[in-house]
Amino acid sequence: MREFLLYYGMFAMYYVIAINSLYFIIMMFSFKSIMGILKNSIYSRFQALSGSEHVPPISILVPAYNEELTIIENVRSLLALNYPRYEVIVVNDGSKDDTLQVLIEEFSLKISQHMPVQPLLQTSRVRGIYHNPAFPNLYLIDKENGGKADSLNAGINLSHYPLIASIDADSLLEKDALIRIAKVYMENPEETVAIGGDIRIANGCKIENGVVKDIRLPDKFLPMMQSVEYLKAFLGGRIGWSAINGLIIVSGAFGVFRKDYVVKVGGYREGYPGEDMNIIIKLHKYMLENNLPYRVAFCPDAVCWTQAPDSLKILGSQRRRWGRGNLKNMIEYGKHMVFRPKYKLFGMLTLPFNILFETLNPYFRITGLLALIGYTMLDMTNSHVLLIYGLLNVLYGVLLGIGSILLEEIAFRRYPRFRDIVKMLFYTILMFFGYRQIGVIWRFLGHIEYLRNNNSWGTMTRTSWQSKNNKNISSLEA
């Protein structure tokens, strides 16, 4: 028994070394790419594009369910973007609160006869479309509840432009976020099918009229943890994956897509907790099966600010949903695409990496830790094995976290104060003492929920951007 526990624990240790070594390689791609991004940011004339007629028009889709506390600020931020031609389509997904009413009252919207000429995608029944000529680029769709994917599909049906952007109703775009992402699209419009934006945590920032006026790190523990976590995922990971066209997800909080290809793959899939990963996998699959040149890009300087859960209950609900979505996508698509040469790098590297090091991660880490604890309890003279396992996890993780902060400081410097850097470093270390372990357990519980056929969105809360009293409201998507 002792030998079995030791050998399994050693396997888990090599697993940790392998996964972190691959993360380092991906991060090296990020460092390589960031210098080009930095040069483009300094020398490009993207601001001049905001007045150019050559910039492609974009339809911004905002699915909203029980978003009365944040939706007005969200729409205001979108209406204030520096972009020559775009429209904002808010889709009220049968909200049970006053989302519909606050929008109608704030923008004096009236019921309109404007309807899609020919719906491209099936959706739940649309009850009405609202518009006000005083806000010519704002539309409001009121429909029966069908989930986020269904709302995005309804928005696509009404959209008038060839590019669509999805943004969450609790998120705010920086004024030049859309023009920066359009610039990436214009570099290669024939082959670009999707572009992801950078997601940052807005908790702690000062917001006025839908605009982030003063950037600050969160004061609370959980949002601060997520702030460091997002930095690592987006700057350390997605820049590198996009450099080799292996990006598997464009965050549902902010991304831009070619509408024609989204429609060709059947639009967003309903009843799917990981709809943002699902649409990207479908795009990869379609383009590779049809031998079409393409790329899924990432634009790290197109920033979207979003609210992070600040309670264990809500954060756990979100992470279990992510776990369900990841497992469902890997089971349904992995068995058809993994190690199939026709799916090239996506099938030979991206999907196997995701299955082995993301989907199965909780099992290896939990069982490896338990094996080494059991081995140590049977023979305390070899307790150093458990210590080495713990140190490997912490040291690798901290080095990757420092690399992400370095990327941030080299290229973006959104947090210019020295104490902010110290705070990020401190939380980068702190997250390995409890937070990461809870995250692994949440992901494992998400897998159990998947086996129970749970496809719900879960419980989320929203806090008004303007409220100082942290007024919350529950949001539950069917």
LONU-759048 format. One record per residue (C-alpha): residue number from 1; x, y, z. Coordinates in Angstrom, 3 decimals, padded with zeros to 6 digits. Layout:
REM residues N
[pt NUM, [X, Y, Z]];
...
This chain:
REM residues 478
[pt 1, [000.000, 000.000, 000.000]];
[pt 2, [002.808, 002.400, 000.901]];
[pt 3, [004.475, 001.796, -002.444]];
[pt 4, [001.236, 002.373, -004.362]];
[pt 5, [000.585, 005.657, -002.562]];
[pt 6, [004.164, 006.776, -003.177]];
[pt 7, [004.146, 005.884, -006.868]];
[pt 8, [000.783, 007.586, -007.428]];
[pt 9, [001.959, 010.628, -005.491]];
[pt 10, [005.104, 010.751, -007.636]];
[pt 11, [002.926, 010.538, -010.752]];
[pt 12, [000.936, 013.529, -009.487]];
[pt 13, [004.191, 015.353, -008.857]];
[pt 14, [005.381, 014.815, -012.426]];
[pt 15, [001.910, 015.861, -013.591]];
[pt 16, [002.338, 019.174, -011.757]];
[pt 17, [005.774, 019.640, -013.323]];
[pt 18, [004.420, 018.852, -016.800]];
[pt 19, [001.384, 021.139, -016.602]];
[pt 20, [003.379, 024.071, -015.240]];
[pt 21, [006.173, 023.565, -017.772]];
[pt 22, [003.594, 023.803, -020.556]];
[pt 23, [002.118, 026.907, -018.932]];
[pt 24, [005.603, 028.408, -019.017]];
[pt 25, [005.956, 027.619, -022.708]];
[pt 26, [002.607, 029.290, -023.404]];
[pt 27, [003.713, 032.260, -021.351]];
[pt 28, [006.901, 032.505, -023.429]];
[pt 29, [004.690, 032.878, -026.500]];
[pt 30, [002.863, 035.631, -024.607]];
[pt 31, [006.125, 037.471, -023.932]];
[pt 32, [007.134, 037.096, -027.555]];
[pt 33, [003.798, 038.478, -028.757]];
[pt 34, [003.554, 041.267, -026.221]];
[pt 35, [006.461, 043.176, -027.734]];
[pt 36, [004.682, 043.322, -031.086]];
[pt 37, [001.473, 044.354, -029.362]];
[pt 38, [003.347, 047.066, -027.489]];
[pt 39, [004.864, 048.455, -030.689]];
[pt 40, [001.466, 048.464, -032.357]];
[pt 41, [-000.045, 050.225, -029.381]];
[pt 42, [002.623, 052.954, -029.470]];
[pt 43, [002.896, 053.531, -033.218]];
[pt 44, [-000.502, 052.545, -034.541]];
[pt 45, [-003.054, 055.149, -035.447]];
[pt 46, [-006.011, 053.283, -034.085]];
[pt 47, [-007.528, 056.492, -032.685]];
[pt 48, [-007.734, 057.902, -036.219]];
[pt 49, [-009.805, 054.854, -037.137]];
[pt 50, [-012.631, 056.014, -034.840]];
[pt 51, [-013.589, 058.532, -037.534]];
[pt 52, [-012.877, 056.335, -040.537]];
[pt 53, [-015.579, 055.094, -042.854]];
[pt 54, [-013.463, 052.017, -043.585]];
[pt 55, [-013.951, 050.599, -040.083]];
[pt 56, [-016.476, 047.728, -040.221]];
[pt 57, [-019.791, 048.422, -038.452]];
[pt 58, [-020.535, 046.237, -035.419]];
[pt 59, [-023.708, 045.077, -033.690]];
[pt 60, [-023.181, 044.866, -029.926]];
[pt 61, [-025.404, 042.240, -028.294]];
[pt 62, [-026.212, 042.533, -024.582]];
[pt 63, [-028.167, 039.581, -023.120]];
[pt 64, [-029.857, 040.694, -019.912]];
[pt 65, [-031.657, 038.671, -017.256]];
[pt 66, [-032.518, 040.411, -013.981]];
[pt 67, [-029.982, 043.161, -014.604]];
[pt 68, [-031.918, 046.204, -013.366]];
[pt 69, [-029.038, 047.317, -011.138]];
[pt 70, [-026.321, 047.453, -013.797]];
[pt 71, [-027.991, 047.638, -017.201]];
[pt 72, [-028.326, 051.441, -017.415]];
[pt 73, [-024.627, 052.022, -016.738]];
[pt 74, [-023.780, 049.250, -019.165]];
[pt 75, [-025.840, 050.772, -021.990]];
[pt 76, [-024.534, 054.267, -021.271]];
[pt 77, [-020.959, 053.006, -021.531]];
[pt 78, [-021.759, 051.339, -024.859]];
[pt 79, [-023.486, 054.413, -026.294]];
[pt 80, [-020.375, 056.483, -025.444]];
[pt 81, [-017.870, 054.323, -027.348]];
[pt 82, [-015.393, 055.878, -029.768]];
[pt 83, [-016.547, 054.002, -032.848]];
[pt 84, [-017.883, 055.348, -036.150]];
[pt 85, [-020.817, 053.026, -036.827]];
[pt 86, [-022.362, 050.527, -034.468]];
[pt 87, [-025.615, 049.543, -032.806]];
[pt 88, [-026.447, 048.297, -029.324]];
[pt 89, [-029.047, 045.531, -029.074]];
[pt 90, [-030.138, 044.747, -025.512]];
[pt 91, [-032.044, 041.472, -025.198]];
[pt 92, [-034.283, 041.233, -022.145]];
[pt 93, [-034.494, 037.486, -021.549]];
[pt 94, [-037.838, 037.390, -019.707]];
[pt 95, [-036.428, 039.109, -016.626]];
[pt 96, [-038.422, 038.833, -013.424]];
[pt 97, [-037.217, 042.193, -012.136]];
[pt 98, [-037.577, 045.670, -013.696]];
[pt 99, [-034.837, 045.345, -016.330]];
[pt 100, [-037.310, 046.036, -019.139]];
[pt 101, [-038.985, 048.969, -017.378]];
[pt 102, [-035.794, 050.764, -016.330]];
[pt 103, [-034.522, 050.606, -019.905]];
[pt 104, [-037.804, 051.856, -021.364]];
[pt 105, [-037.968, 054.735, -018.898]];
[pt 106, [-034.286, 055.728, -019.055]];
[pt 107, [-034.173, 055.912, -022.854]];
[pt 108, [-037.869, 056.725, -023.516]];
[pt 109, [-038.185, 053.645, -025.696]];
[pt 110, [-041.403, 052.885, -027.571]];
[pt 111, [-042.688, 049.677, -029.072]];
[pt 112, [-041.501, 049.441, -032.668]];
[pt 113, [-042.633, 047.581, -035.741]];
[pt 114, [-039.007, 046.949, -036.607]];
[pt 115, [-038.568, 043.185, -036.839]];
[pt 116, [-035.961, 040.864, -038.396]];
[pt 117, [-036.666, 040.472, -042.100]];
[pt 118, [-035.768, 036.805, -042.019]];
[pt 119, [-034.734, 035.263, -038.682]];
[pt 120, [-031.470, 033.387, -039.119]];
[pt 121, [-031.675, 031.370, -035.906]];
[pt 122, [-034.475, 029.798, -033.875]];
[pt 123, [-035.187, 031.489, -030.528]];
[pt 124, [-037.834, 031.786, -027.853]];
[pt 125, [-040.796, 033.979, -028.795]];
[pt 126, [-040.008, 037.672, -029.150]];
[pt 127, [-042.687, 039.734, -027.367]];
[pt 128, [-041.654, 043.081, -028.761]];
[pt 129, [-038.905, 045.358, -030.005]];
[pt 130, [-038.425, 048.857, -028.573]];
[pt 131, [-036.673, 051.845, -030.105]];
[pt 132, [-036.380, 055.612, -029.789]];
[pt 133, [-035.229, 057.728, -032.775]];
[pt 134, [-033.417, 059.970, -030.278]];
[pt 135, [-031.081, 056.992, -029.697]];
[pt 136, [-030.935, 055.696, -033.259]];
[pt 137, [-028.346, 052.986, -032.572]];
[pt 138, [-030.132, 051.479, -029.546]];
[pt 139, [-032.630, 048.605, -029.788]];
[pt 140, [-034.306, 046.629, -027.029]];
[pt 141, [-035.668, 043.126, -027.658]];
[pt 142, [-038.139, 041.764, -025.102]];
[pt 143, [-038.438, 037.984, -025.332]];
[pt 144, [-039.504, 034.980, -023.323]];
[pt 145, [-036.861, 033.415, -021.120]];
[pt 146, [-034.568, 031.051, -023.010]];
[pt 147, [-031.104, 031.575, -021.560]];
[pt 148, [-028.034, 033.540, -022.588]];
[pt 149, [-027.386, 031.618, -025.807]];
[pt 150, [-030.985, 032.091, -026.901]];
[pt 151, [-030.712, 035.829, -026.211]];
[pt 152, [-027.548, 036.131, -028.281]];
[pt 153, [-029.254, 034.306, -031.138]];
[pt 154, [-032.221, 036.708, -030.911]];
[pt 155, [-029.776, 039.613, -031.075]];
[pt 156, [-028.110, 038.110, -034.139]];
[pt 157, [-031.511, 037.868, -035.855]];
[pt 158, [-032.111, 041.604, -035.404]];
[pt 159, [-028.526, 042.733, -036.029]];
[pt 160, [-027.826, 044.796, -039.147]];
[pt 161, [-024.033, 044.531, -039.386]];
[pt 162, [-021.514, 041.820, -040.431]];
[pt 163, [-019.669, 041.784, -037.116]];
[pt 164, [-021.301, 041.040, -033.778]];
[pt 165, [-019.922, 041.717, -030.318]];
[pt 166, [-021.202, 039.996, -027.199]];
[pt 167, [-020.907, 041.738, -023.855]];
[pt 168, [-022.305, 040.863, -020.435]];
[pt 169, [-024.778, 043.274, -018.880]];
[pt 170, [-022.644, 043.635, -015.742]];
[pt 171, [-019.619, 044.745, -017.741]];
[pt 172, [-018.298, 048.069, -019.055]];
[pt 173, [-016.145, 048.638, -022.131]];
[pt 174, [-013.363, 051.187, -022.193]];
[pt 175, [-014.116, 053.907, -024.742]];
[pt 176, [-011.569, 052.693, -027.281]];
[pt 177, [-012.019, 048.946, -026.657]];
[pt 178, [-014.106, 048.396, -029.766]];
[pt 179, [-011.828, 050.381, -032.096]];
[pt 180, [-008.778, 048.491, -030.789]];
[pt 181, [-010.425, 045.142, -031.433]];
[pt 182, [-011.617, 046.320, -034.870]];
[pt 183, [-008.018, 047.202, -035.711]];
[pt 184, [-007.011, 043.583, -035.045]];
[pt 185, [-009.845, 042.442, -037.312]];
[pt 186, [-008.819, 044.829, -040.098]];
[pt 187, [-005.292, 043.384, -040.110]];
[pt 188, [-006.725, 040.232, -041.675]];
[pt 189, [-010.502, 040.501, -042.223]];
[pt 190, [-010.701, 037.501, -044.555]];
[pt 191, [-009.375, 035.025, -042.020]];
[pt 192, [-010.384, 036.490, -038.649]];
[pt 193, [-013.516, 034.760, -037.320]];
[pt 194, [-013.374, 035.755, -033.650]];
[pt 195, [-011.428, 038.115, -031.378]];
[pt 196, [-011.473, 038.093, -027.602]];
[pt 197, [-011.005, 041.131, -025.398]];
[pt 198, [-009.220, 041.419, -022.075]];
[pt 199, [-011.457, 041.081, -018.999]];
[pt 200, [-010.539, 042.989, -015.846]];
[pt 201, [-012.153, 043.104, -012.430]];
[pt 202, [-013.972, 046.388, -011.785]];
[pt 203, [-014.670, 045.872, -008.055]];
[pt 204, [-012.921, 048.761, -006.310]];
[pt 205, [-012.867, 051.045, -009.357]];
[pt 206, [-014.714, 054.364, -009.416]];
[pt 207, [-017.461, 054.331, -012.053]];
[pt 208, [-019.254, 057.435, -013.368]];
[pt 209, [-021.909, 057.333, -016.107]];
[pt 210, [-020.773, 053.933, -017.255]];
[pt 211, [-017.113, 054.931, -017.478]];
[pt 212, [-014.269, 053.679, -015.276]];
[pt 213, [-012.856, 056.971, -013.957]];
[pt 214, [-010.389, 055.699, -011.383]];
[pt 215, [-008.771, 052.265, -011.617]];
[pt 216, [-008.223, 050.590, -008.263]];
[pt 217, [-007.651, 047.039, -007.148]];
[pt 218, [-010.526, 045.434, -005.215]];
[pt 219, [-010.651, 045.935, -001.461]];
[pt 220, [-012.320, 042.597, -000.734]];
[pt 221, [-010.486, 039.285, -000.562]];
[pt 222, [-012.325, 037.229, -003.207]];
[pt 223, [-012.501, 039.905, -005.946]];
[pt 224, [-008.790, 040.609, -005.361]];
[pt 225, [-008.001, 036.914, -005.804]];
[pt 226, [-009.974, 036.903, -009.057]];
[pt 227, [-008.205, 040.056, -010.235]];
[pt 228, [-004.830, 038.297, -009.994]];
[pt 229, [-006.324, 035.130, -011.446]];
[pt 230, [-007.755, 036.931, -014.503]];
[pt 231, [-004.425, 038.681, -015.105]];
[pt 232, [-002.687, 035.324, -015.247]];
[pt 233, [-005.332, 033.687, -017.455]];
[pt 234, [-005.703, 036.485, -020.007]];
[pt 235, [-002.190, 037.926, -020.246]];
[pt 236, [-000.164, 034.835, -019.376]];
[pt 237, [-002.363, 032.353, -021.236]];
[pt 238, [-004.591, 033.721, -023.969]];
[pt 239, [-001.971, 035.933, -025.623]];
[pt 240, [000.224, 032.844, -026.004]];
[pt 241, [-002.546, 030.555, -027.255]];
[pt 242, [-003.731, 033.135, -029.792]];
[pt 243, [-000.150, 033.440, -031.107]];
[pt 244, [-000.356, 029.808, -032.288]];
[pt 245, [-004.068, 029.988, -033.198]];
[pt 246, [-004.950, 027.562, -030.422]];
[pt 247, [-007.354, 029.695, -028.427]];
[pt 248, [-010.204, 027.524, -027.137]];
[pt 249, [-012.363, 030.232, -025.595]];
[pt 250, [-013.322, 033.867, -026.109]];
[pt 251, [-014.835, 035.120, -022.888]];
[pt 252, [-018.589, 035.609, -022.986]];
[pt 253, [-018.039, 038.939, -021.223]];
[pt 254, [-016.536, 040.535, -024.365]];
[pt 255, [-015.764, 039.154, -027.803]];
[pt 256, [-016.246, 040.059, -031.467]];
[pt 257, [-017.289, 037.540, -034.140]];
[pt 258, [-017.937, 037.268, -037.862]];
[pt 259, [-021.734, 036.932, -037.988]];
[pt 260, [-021.791, 034.863, -041.162]];
[pt 261, [-019.658, 032.115, -039.632]];
[pt 262, [-021.536, 032.173, -036.322]];
[pt 263, [-024.743, 031.575, -038.289]];
[pt 264, [-023.106, 028.827, -040.384]];
[pt 265, [-022.228, 026.867, -037.238]];
[pt 266, [-025.811, 027.177, -035.974]];
[pt 267, [-025.360, 030.133, -033.628]];
[pt 268, [-025.033, 029.841, -029.892]];
[pt 269, [-026.182, 026.579, -028.387]];
[pt 270, [-029.067, 026.759, -025.943]];
[pt 271, [-028.993, 025.015, -022.566]];
[pt 272, [-025.216, 024.984, -022.567]];
[pt 273, [-023.401, 026.337, -019.495]];
[pt 274, [-020.168, 026.899, -021.476]];
[pt 275, [-021.649, 028.630, -024.513]];
[pt 276, [-018.589, 030.892, -024.949]];
[pt 277, [-016.224, 027.918, -025.253]];
[pt 278, [-018.757, 026.005, -027.345]];
[pt 279, [-019.029, 028.668, -030.065]];
[pt 280, [-015.228, 028.850, -030.428]];
[pt 281, [-014.870, 025.058, -030.684]];
[pt 282, [-017.603, 025.012, -033.334]];
[pt 283, [-015.828, 027.735, -035.309]];
[pt 284, [-012.509, 025.853, -035.190]];
[pt 285, [-014.289, 022.649, -036.262]];
[pt 286, [-016.163, 024.276, -039.145]];
[pt 287, [-013.147, 026.103, -040.547]];
[pt 288, [-010.851, 023.069, -040.323]];
[pt 289, [-013.386, 020.641, -041.804]];
[pt 290, [-013.886, 022.986, -044.746]];
[pt 291, [-010.159, 023.712, -045.165]];
[pt 292, [-010.705, 027.425, -044.743]];
[pt 293, [-007.828, 029.618, -043.531]];
[pt 294, [-008.794, 031.320, -040.300]];
[pt 295, [-007.640, 032.676, -036.995]];
[pt 296, [-009.134, 033.207, -033.534]];
[pt 297, [-007.326, 036.225, -032.110]];
[pt 298, [-006.966, 037.933, -028.761]];
[pt 299, [-006.656, 041.681, -028.249]];
[pt 300, [-005.230, 042.344, -024.768]];
[pt 301, [-005.512, 046.131, -024.954]];
[pt 302, [-009.271, 046.020, -025.671]];
[pt 303, [-010.401, 046.100, -022.068]];
[pt 304, [-013.747, 045.173, -020.580]];
[pt 305, [-014.370, 045.775, -016.875]];
[pt 306, [-016.669, 043.356, -015.103]];
[pt 307, [-018.049, 042.666, -011.645]];
[pt 308, [-016.517, 039.729, -009.794]];
[pt 309, [-018.461, 037.630, -007.261]];
[pt 310, [-017.574, 038.682, -003.726]];
[pt 311, [-019.036, 035.762, -001.802]];
[pt 312, [-018.039, 032.097, -001.672]];
[pt 313, [-021.604, 031.036, -002.542]];
[pt 314, [-021.759, 033.011, -005.777]];
[pt 315, [-018.156, 032.361, -006.764]];
[pt 316, [-018.675, 028.645, -006.164]];
[pt 317, [-021.782, 028.693, -008.360]];
[pt 318, [-019.815, 030.385, -011.157]];
[pt 319, [-016.868, 027.996, -010.942]];
[pt 320, [-019.090, 024.883, -010.844]];
[pt 321, [-020.804, 026.192, -013.987]];
[pt 322, [-017.429, 026.650, -015.661]];
[pt 323, [-016.535, 023.092, -014.659]];
[pt 324, [-019.792, 021.732, -016.125]];
[pt 325, [-019.329, 023.666, -019.342]];
[pt 326, [-015.729, 022.571, -019.800]];
[pt 327, [-016.519, 018.886, -019.199]];
[pt 328, [-019.544, 018.923, -021.503]];
[pt 329, [-017.583, 020.531, -024.342]];
[pt 330, [-014.678, 018.116, -023.933]];
[pt 331, [-016.920, 015.040, -023.923]];
[pt 332, [-019.033, 016.105, -026.902]];
[pt 333, [-016.245, 017.443, -029.118]];
[pt 334, [-013.126, 015.803, -027.708]];
[pt 335, [-014.114, 012.299, -028.791]];
[pt 336, [-014.483, 013.489, -032.413]];
[pt 337, [-011.530, 015.855, -032.669]];
[pt 338, [-008.698, 014.796, -030.330]];
[pt 339, [-005.614, 013.483, -032.130]];
[pt 340, [-007.345, 013.697, -035.519]];
[pt 341, [-004.769, 015.180, -037.947]];
[pt 342, [-007.420, 017.038, -039.934]];
[pt 343, [-008.038, 019.248, -036.890]];
[pt 344, [-004.352, 020.235, -036.936]];
[pt 345, [-002.996, 022.095, -033.909]];
[pt 346, [-006.429, 022.461, -032.336]];
[pt 347, [-007.032, 018.704, -032.333]];
[pt 348, [-003.444, 017.660, -031.698]];
[pt 349, [-002.525, 020.152, -028.954]];
[pt 350, [-005.254, 022.504, -027.729]];
[pt 351, [-007.929, 019.914, -026.978]];
[pt 352, [-005.580, 017.267, -025.484]];
[pt 353, [-004.003, 019.998, -023.331]];
[pt 354, [-007.404, 021.163, -022.154]];
[pt 355, [-008.632, 017.648, -021.374]];
[pt 356, [-005.477, 016.511, -019.595]];
[pt 357, [-004.557, 019.684, -017.748]];
[pt 358, [-007.850, 021.548, -017.301]];
[pt 359, [-010.722, 019.035, -017.295]];
[pt 360, [-008.899, 016.241, -015.443]];
[pt 361, [-006.880, 018.616, -013.292]];
[pt 362, [-009.058, 018.248, -010.158]];
[pt 363, [-008.769, 014.479, -010.137]];
[pt 364, [-004.989, 014.307, -010.415]];
[pt 365, [-004.348, 017.113, -007.975]];
[pt 366, [-006.819, 015.940, -005.315]];
[pt 367, [-005.933, 012.255, -005.507]];
[pt 368, [-002.206, 013.003, -005.749]];
[pt 369, [-002.353, 015.141, -002.621]];
[pt 370, [-004.396, 012.529, -000.762]];
[pt 371, [-001.983, 009.773, -001.825]];
[pt 372, [001.002, 011.688, -000.515]];
[pt 373, [-000.781, 012.570, 002.722]];
[pt 374, [-001.650, 008.896, 003.181]];
[pt 375, [001.922, 007.860, 002.388]];
[pt 376, [003.317, 010.379, 004.857]];
[pt 377, [000.951, 009.214, 007.596]];
[pt 378, [002.158, 005.654, 007.097]];
[pt 379, [005.794, 006.674, 007.217]];
[pt 380, [006.528, 010.052, 008.772]];
[pt 381, [010.234, 009.732, 007.987]];
[pt 382, [009.390, 010.493, 004.352]];
[pt 383, [007.250, 013.575, 004.990]];
[pt 384, [009.617, 015.578, 002.794]];
[pt 385, [007.862, 014.050, -000.268]];
[pt 386, [004.643, 015.822, 000.670]];
[pt 387, [006.596, 019.029, 001.303]];
[pt 388, [008.228, 018.846, -002.142]];
[pt 389, [004.815, 018.367, -003.786]];
[pt 390, [003.466, 021.444, -002.007]];
[pt 391, [006.520, 023.550, -002.828]];
[pt 392, [006.390, 022.608, -006.504]];
[pt 393, [002.783, 023.760, -006.726]];
[pt 394, [003.472, 027.037, -004.952]];
[pt 395, [006.763, 027.902, -006.665]];
[pt 396, [005.521, 027.182, -010.179]];
[pt 397, [002.286, 029.075, -009.538]];
[pt 398, [004.039, 032.086, -008.039]];
[pt 399, [006.524, 032.260, -010.929]];
[pt 400, [003.667, 032.157, -013.441]];
[pt 401, [001.849, 034.849, -011.475]];
[pt 402, [004.948, 037.051, -011.426]];
[pt 403, [005.290, 036.533, -015.180]];
[pt 404, [001.723, 037.784, -015.697]];
[pt 405, [002.341, 040.863, -013.553]];
[pt 406, [005.515, 041.495, -015.549]];
[pt 407, [003.515, 041.321, -018.798]];
[pt 408, [001.048, 043.802, -017.324]];
[pt 409, [003.817, 046.182, -016.298]];
[pt 410, [005.653, 045.944, -019.623]];
[pt 411, [002.685, 046.588, -021.863]];
[pt 412, [-000.347, 048.036, -020.092]];
[pt 413, [000.320, 049.433, -016.597]];
[pt 414, [-003.327, 049.772, -015.672]];
[pt 415, [-002.279, 049.729, -012.006]];
[pt 416, [000.522, 052.358, -011.846]];
[pt 417, [000.911, 052.614, -008.070]];
[pt 418, [003.831, 050.684, -006.551]];
[pt 419, [001.663, 049.431, -003.715]];
[pt 420, [-000.711, 047.898, -006.285]];
[pt 421, [002.162, 045.789, -007.647]];
[pt 422, [003.098, 044.719, -004.119]];
[pt 423, [-000.534, 043.856, -003.422]];
[pt 424, [-000.804, 041.757, -006.597]];
[pt 425, [002.399, 039.902, -005.702]];
[pt 426, [001.126, 039.241, -002.193]];
[pt 427, [-002.178, 037.804, -003.439]];
[pt 428, [-000.338, 035.780, -006.102]];
[pt 429, [001.380, 033.918, -003.266]];
[pt 430, [-001.650, 033.903, -000.965]];
[pt 431, [-003.928, 032.164, -003.481]];
[pt 432, [-001.991, 028.902, -003.052]];
[pt 433, [-003.018, 028.596, 000.569]];
[pt 434, [-006.678, 027.650, 000.329]];
[pt 435, [-008.128, 029.551, -002.629]];
[pt 436, [-006.671, 027.307, -005.348]];
[pt 437, [-007.651, 024.169, -003.449]];
[pt 438, [-011.263, 025.356, -003.070]];
[pt 439, [-011.287, 026.104, -006.809]];
[pt 440, [-010.258, 022.523, -007.590]];
[pt 441, [-013.073, 021.201, -005.392]];
[pt 442, [-015.622, 023.520, -007.087]];
[pt 443, [-014.556, 022.225, -010.485]];
[pt 444, [-014.933, 018.644, -009.269]];
[pt 445, [-018.427, 019.445, -007.919]];
[pt 446, [-019.268, 020.967, -011.314]];
[pt 447, [-018.450, 017.609, -012.909]];
[pt 448, [-020.842, 015.911, -010.502]];
[pt 449, [-023.555, 018.421, -011.460]];
[pt 450, [-022.906, 017.623, -015.120]];
[pt 451, [-023.476, 013.923, -014.416]];
[pt 452, [-026.775, 014.938, -012.809]];
[pt 453, [-027.674, 016.672, -016.082]];
[pt 454, [-027.641, 020.136, -014.534]];
[pt 455, [-027.483, 022.662, -017.396]];
[pt 456, [-028.692, 025.700, -015.462]];
[pt 457, [-026.764, 028.957, -015.329]];
[pt 458, [-026.701, 029.013, -011.539]];
[pt 459, [-027.136, 031.863, -009.082]];
[pt 460, [-025.413, 035.198, -009.623]];
[pt 461, [-025.756, 038.587, -007.965]];
[pt 462, [-025.410, 042.085, -009.302]];
[pt 463, [-024.353, 045.202, -007.441]];
[pt 464, [-025.247, 048.642, -008.685]];
[pt 465, [-022.209, 050.520, -010.009]];
[pt 466, [-023.519, 053.590, -008.237]];
[pt 467, [-024.602, 052.037, -004.960]];
[pt 468, [-022.468, 052.558, -001.901]];
[pt 469, [-024.686, 050.273, 000.090]];
[pt 470, [-023.876, 047.159, -001.960]];
[pt 471, [-027.481, 046.595, -002.939]];
[pt 472, [-027.661, 043.131, -004.460]];
[pt 473, [-030.159, 041.232, -006.525]];
[pt 474, [-030.244, 037.566, -007.392]];
[pt 475, [-030.146, 036.401, -010.966]];
[pt 476, [-031.023, 032.850, -011.987]];
[pt 477, [-031.059, 031.754, -015.588]];
[pt 478, [-033.143, 028.793, -016.631]];
